[in-house]
C-alpha cells in the first residue's frame, strides 16, 4: 500500500540541474516513483523504493555526465536487509554485479564523502539522448520511516550533494496509521452447505512509523430468518459477542475485540477470525450478510460488507418401488425324456 504524496513529510523530486559545483553542473533530476514504490507495506510485503534519474542537460561543456550516485539511506540498514535491487537504463535491465555497494559513515564513498547505497552506473547528461534515463529500485526486509535522505551525485570530477528526497530514514514523524480489511471465506462450490463451517477474517494494519495502542475492533453479522448458525468461535478468543450464544437465526450478532495486545507495533498487523457452522438453510439458498466492521465503531459504509451464500442440499430421491413378480420373472425349461 503506497503512501499518498500529500502525506509525505519530504520531497519526492529534486533537481541538481540548477546547482553549480565549481563551475560545473550535474544536470540530473531524481524522482521517487510513487506508483512503483511501496512505502507502507502490508502483510507479506516488503518496503520498496523506486527512483527515476533523468538527464535534463544540454551538449555544453558546463554540463557533466553522471558517473555514479549515492542514496543516503539510514545508516542502521545492513546489507542483509536490502533485497531485489534492480537498475534499468532506457528500460533495459542492467547487471548489478559489483556495481551496488553499501557505504558506511566510517567508509563513505570517496569522491562524494557520502555514506549510503551507492549505484556505480553512468548516465548521459543530454535530455532525450540514449542513456539519459535510469530507474533504480530496491526493497527492505525491515520497513523504515519515510523522511528526508540525501542524494549525492558525482560526475565530471565534481560532487554534488545537499539535496534531499523521500527515502528510508532512521527517524521520521512517529505517526501510526491504522487500517482495517475484511474477507469472507468463499467455498469452492460458491456456497456453504448445511454442516459446513464459514470463516470471516479481519486484519488490522498499522502502516505508520510508530506503535499505537491496540484499538477496539467491531464486526456485525446479520443472519436471516430462514438460516440458522451455531455459536461463534473467535480467534483471538478475547471478544465480546452479543447475543452471547447461539444458535442464531433472524438476528444481528455484534462482535467486539478489546485488549488484544497492549500495542500494535509500527509496520505490523494482527488478524482476527470468526468461525461458525451452518445449521440450517433453505434448499433454494439464502445469504448471511457480514454487514459492517470498523475500528472503535462500525464504519457505517458498505466498505466492509461481504456476503456468505448458504444452501441446504436436498436429500436424494428415494429409489422407485419394486414391482410384483410376474410369469416373465421365471425361466421355464422343458426336457424331453427318451421313449
N, C-alpha and C positions, 0 to 999 in steps of 0.2 A: 504494500500500500504506500504509494508515494505521497510525500508531504507537499501540500499546495504551496506555491510560491509566496503567497501573501502571508503565510505563517512562518516563513523562514527568517531567522534573525541576522541574515548575512546576504551578500550579493551573489547572484547566480551568474554574473558575467563581469569580466574585467578586460580592459583594453590597454595593452602596452604600446600601441602604435602612437600614442600621444606623449610618450615619455622619452626624453633624450638621456642617453648614458654616455657621457664623454664624447659628444658629437655624433653618436650613432643611435639608431632606433631599431629595436626588435619589434617589427610591426605585426604582432600576433594578438588575436582575440581568443580568450579562453571562456568557454560557456559550460555550465553544468546542465546536462540534458535531463530535464525532469521526467520526460517520458520513458527514458531508458533506465533511469536510476530508481532505486528502491530505498528511500531514506529511512522509512519506518517499517521494517519487515514484519510480516505476520507470522503465524505459526508455521514452522517448517521452512521459512525463507531466510535468505542471507541479506544483510545490508549491502547495497550496491551503489557505486558512484560511477557515472559516465560523464566524461568531459570531451567537448569538441574544441579543437585548436585549429584556427584558421589563419593563414597568411593573408594580410589585407594591405600589403605594401606595394611599392612600385619598383621598376627596374632602375633604381637610382643608388648611387654609392652610399648615401646616408642610411639606407635600409640594409639590415643584415639578415641572412638566413638563420634559422634556428638550428643549433647543434643538439641541445638536449634541454629538458626541463625537469623541475623537482616540485612535487606537491608536498607541502609541509604538513603531512598528516600527524596526528597525535603521536608523540614520542613513546607513549606506552604501548603502541601497536607493535607486535612482533611479527616476524616473517611467517610463522605458522598460522597466524590469524588472517593472512592475506591469501585469497584464492581466486581462481578463474580470471587471471589477468589477461586482457585482450587489447591488442593495438591494431588499428586499421589505418592505412594511408590511402586516400582516394578510394575507399571502400574495399581495399584488398587487405586481408589479414596478414600481419607480419609475424615472423619468427622472433619470439622474445628472448630466446636463449642468450644469456649473458648480457642482456640489454636492459633489464629491470633490476634495480638494486635498492635495498632499504638502507639509507644513510642515517647514521645516528648523530646526536649532538656532539659526541666525543670524536666522531669521524665523519664530518659533513662532506658534502660534495665540494671538491677543492676549488673549481672555478667560481662557484657562486657563494660558497660558505654556508649553504643551506642544508639542514637535515631534512629527511623526509623520503618519499618514494620517488626515485629517480628513473626517468624514462630516457634512454640514450638513443633517441630517434631524431634525425634531422627533418626539417620541413622547409619547403620553398617559401620565400618571402613574398612573392608576387601574387597578388589576388587573382584567382581564376586559373592560374597556371597548373600544370600537372605537379603533383607532390606538394600541394599547398593546403591540404585538408587532412586532419588526423582525428581519430576517435580513440579515446583511451577509456577502458572500463576495468574495474576491479571490485571484488567482493570482500567483505569482512565476516568472519565467523562469529565475532562478537560485535554487536551494534555499539556505535559511539555517538555522542551528541553531535548534532549538525550545527556548526558555527564557523567562524572565520578561520581559514588556514591560508598561509602564504604560498604563492606560486612564484618560483624563481626560474628565469629563463637565461640561457647562455647561447651566444652566437656572435660571430664576427669579433671574437676576442673580448666581448663585453658581457657583463652580467646585469640583468635587470631583476630587481626584487622590490618587495614592499607592498605590492598589491595583493589583496586577499579575496577569496571566494569561498562559498559554502563547501565544507568538506568534513571529514571525520576529525573532530576536535577533542581535546582532553576534557574540556569543560564547556558547558553551554547553558542556556537558560533551563534551569531544572523544573520543567513543567510536565506533569503527567498528561496523557491523552488517552482517555478511555473510549472504547467502542464495544459493541455487542453484535454478535451474529447468531443466527438460529437456523437449525436444519432439522427437518422431519425426515427420518429414515424412510426411504422408498423401497418397498418389496420388489422382488424380481417380476412378479406377475401383476404389477400395478395396483394391487390392493392387499390388505391384510385380511386373512380369513379368521373365522372364529377359532380360538385356541392359539393363535399366533401372538407374539409379542411385538410391540411397537416402541421405538425409542426416539426421544426428542433430545437434541444436543444444543446447548447454548455455550458460546465461547466468549469470555470477557478478555479483551486485549488491552494492555497498557503499552501503546506505541510511543509514549513520550520518554523523555530523558530523565525522569525521576520516579521514585517509588510513590505509591499512593495507598491510602488506607483502603482495604478491600471493600468495595461497595456492596450494598444490598442489591440483589438481582431478583426480579419478579417475572412470573410467567403465568398465563391463563389458558386453560383448555376448556373448550365447550363440547360437551357430549350430548348429542341429540336424543330425543325421546325413544327412538327406535333402535338405539345402540346401548349396550352395557359393557363397561370395562371394569377391571379389577382395581384394587388399591394400588397406589403409585409407589414405585421404588425410586428413590433419588440417590444420586452419587455426585458429590459428597452427600452423606446422609443428613447433614445439619440443615434441614429445610423444614419450614412450617407449611403444612398442607391444610387447606380449608375447602370443603369439609375434610376432616382428618382421615377418614377411612372409607373404602368402597364396600360393595360395588357401587359404581356411579352410573346414572342414566338420567338424561334430561336436566343437566345442571352444568354450571361453570365450576371449575376447580382452580383455585389460586395456589400457586407455589411461591414461597419466599425463602431465599437463601440469605442468611446473615451470619457474620462472624466466621466465614470460611477460613480465612487466614488474617493475620494482623495487617499485612501489607501485600500489595501486588508490586513486585519489583519492576524497574524500568525495563522496557522491551521484553515483556513476558506476558503470559496468558494463563488462564485456567479454564478448564472445561467442566460443565455441569450437565448431567443427563437425567432424564425422567423416563422410566420404563413401566409399561403396563401391558396386561393381557386382554385381548378382545374376548369377552364372554358371550356376547350375543349381537347379532346384526341381521337385518333383513336380507333375504336371498337376492333381492333386486339391487342391493348395495346402498350405502349411506356414507356420510363424511363426518369425521371428527375434525373440528377446526381448532388449531392452536392459535387462539385469537390474537394474542399480543404478548409482548415482553418488554422489558426495559431495565435501566439501571436506576434504582431508587423507587421508581414508579412505572406503571405501564405507559408506553410511549404515546398511545392514542393515535398511532398511524398504522397503515397497512404494511409497513416495512417488515414487521416481524410476524406476519401471518403466514402460516403454511397449513396444508390440509393432509389428513390421513384417511384415505379411502378404505372402507371396510365392507365385508360381504360374508354371508353365510352360504357355503356351497350346499345345495340341496342334496339329500341322500340319493343314491342311485335308485332307479325304478325297480320294483320287485320283479322277479322272473315270472314269465307267463304261467298260468295254471296248467297242470298236467291234464291231459285228456284221458278218458277211459279206454280200456282195451277193446279192440275190435278183432274180427276174424283175420284182418290183414296183419295183425301183430304176431300171428302164429305161422310157422312154416310147417306145412303138412307134406310129408313124404310118403310115397307108396312103394311097396316092394312086392314083386310077384314071386310066389313060391313055385318051385318046379313041380310039374304034374307027374 
